């Protein structure tokens, strides 16, 4: 967790920010981190970063457009030097809160917070860190959604369960909660909503800044119609992909290597579900689009093995957590990656 000093410093930054802009990673941890901080101060705009794993210079245009007085970067593992060079030119204060391991130097003008580098090291999801900062009990459900999406069950889940027994199950396993409870249903709903057009994503953010409880999200009405429709539409496609992957699993060894195509990228959601169904296997889900391959890989201590292979492939990028990483490479290198990964595992 963050230290008391770090929490105090971040609160001071939030208090000073009158027109903040929040860039957050395009997943539930990033989304929920933004919601917690925005709802805490009641001001600011949020924008998801879709150029994984790096926040690129292209996003500086949002700063020119919105003219913020503060920039908060949440759950973003990498930020390009070119982006920070542009930010430094305009003397914009930056607060970066993250939980990924990283070896790049952070510019001196950036206020960087990551408990991995604290004396007492930890790597809770950024959502949990942001809830430590805000501590608004009415927003606990948002912290639960973001945390379990990152396979982390916070201590206060038991408190949350006392109030929302109908939305929860008695479990300390994040995947069990995601796939067997109504609060878990919200995690999938949020994830699918982030896959929508930018206009719809912004409308979703505006809705989630104001909702009072998880029931407001689960109830289908005119305000939630767009999000509910997107969920229903993508959930059908998601189920089809999962069923195809389960067929592949029957003939797989220790590695389930599954490829699919299409306009919608849901590799992370598919790989998580397959990891839940087949916990003894390493899962590699690959989405193919326009000559590129996007990976979502799950497995015990898989990061170091996968990154070693990625580093040998020209133009490939990847990284993440110990048991869960993302990667991108040219379509022509997928077979080579699969061969090398299979050698290491089997």
Secondary structure, DSSP 4 states (H G I P E B T S, - for coil): ---HHHHHHHHHHHHH-SSEEEEEESSHHHHHHHHHHHHHHT--EEEEE-STTEE-GGGHHHHHHH--SEEEEES-SEE-HHHHHHHHHTT-EEEEE--S---SPPPTTEEEE-GGGSSS-----HHHHHHHHH--GGGHHHHHHHHHHTT---TTHHHHHHH-GGG--S-S-HHHHHHHSHHHHHHHHHHHHTTS-HHHHHHHHHHHTT--SHHHHHS-STTTHHHHHHHHHHHHHHHHHHHHHHHHHTT--SEEEEEEESS---HHHHHHHHHHHTTTSEEEEEEEETTEEEEEEE-TTHHHHHHHHHTTSTT-EEEE-SSEEEEEEEGGGHHHHHHHHHHHH-
